[in-house]
């Protein structure tokens, strides 16, 4: 059997075409791998105290801060004790930052000597900040400490 030259040329052309098509394919790119990113987590709060403000002599306020020792009621008590600036005092504000990140705050307006602020703390370490707000609008950080619960 004799093949016609056109069929032979067509077959040769097809073979060359298939070879070229196979050689020009790009190599498959590797599958993209995803690196799992951890979900953002809330870190522990910074309980580090910072220095208190330099309060002018005529604005100085005295407070005492104490902790309760009952684990079912770990109360923190801030007591106003007077001071040279007591006639200029508008309010006392207390803030407690607990180790789990929750914050509690309370205030007393125009306190008298012996007035208290009570805030529930935790049974661990709490950061207590006390601010005095004066009638002229100035505000001073007068206490900033970490107190540990002791049963």
Secondary structure, 3 states (H helix, E strand, C coil): CCCCHHHHHHHHHHHHHHHHHHHCCCCCCCCCCCCCCCCCCCCCCCCCCCCCCCCCHHHCCEEEEEECCCCCCCEEEEEEEECCCHHHEEEEEEEEECCCCCEEEEEEECCCCCCEEEEECCCCEEEEEEEEEECCCCEEEEEEEEEECCC
